[in-house]
Amino acid sequence: MAYTFFKAQGREVGISLLEKDKIDLAKSLLEKAGDKLVLPIDNVVSREFSNDAPFHTVDSNHIPADEEGLDIGPATVELFTKELQGAKTVVWNGPMGVFEMSNFAKGTIGVCEAIANLDDATTIIGGGDSAAAAMDLGYADKFTHISTGGGASLEYLEGKKLPGVESISDK
């Protein structure tokens, strides 16, 4: 998701995955959010989508044109951890990188640990990949609620009616 926002800002994203059809939406969200939207400041990049490929960390303003971002970097984990301090409610939807590959899982691990260790916060995971990460890392019991329905969780938070929830309410 970050690479769509970077592209909306006119940054080089290399061959990173992004949603080209959402760039205009990202621009409008950036305008509305101002400095409240916290984006990665460094990224782990590689020329190949492979755990065995060489990789390195670059500043978010210097993603090489022939490489793709596969994880957030350590400075971003530190930034996100700092931003989370004092939060009373956190909804986590989606891993920070390709956490299924060990070389690109450090961002997800760091953010998961940061959320799991928050004191007195309501912490919600919405999405199968984030839920799997929390469970694999042994932090599932440190979250208030875990849902594997990522898209549905976000739609519910938006106030959209979900057919499954509606049918239960009708009974």
Secondary structure as UniProt FT lines:
FT   HELIX           2..8
FT   TURN            9..10
FT   TURN            14..15
FT   HELIX           20..22
FT   HELIX           23..33
FT   HELIX           34..36
FT   STRAND          42..46
FT   TURN            51..52
FT   STRAND          55..59
FT   TURN            60..61
FT   TURN            65..66
FT   STRAND          68..72
FT   HELIX           74..84
FT   TURN            85..86
FT   STRAND          89..92
FT   TURN            99..100
FT   HELIX           102..104
FT   HELIX           106..116
FT   STRAND          122..126
FT   HELIX           128..136
FT   TURN            137..138
FT   HELIX           140..142
FT   STRAND          145..147
FT   HELIX           150..158
FT   HELIX           163..170
//
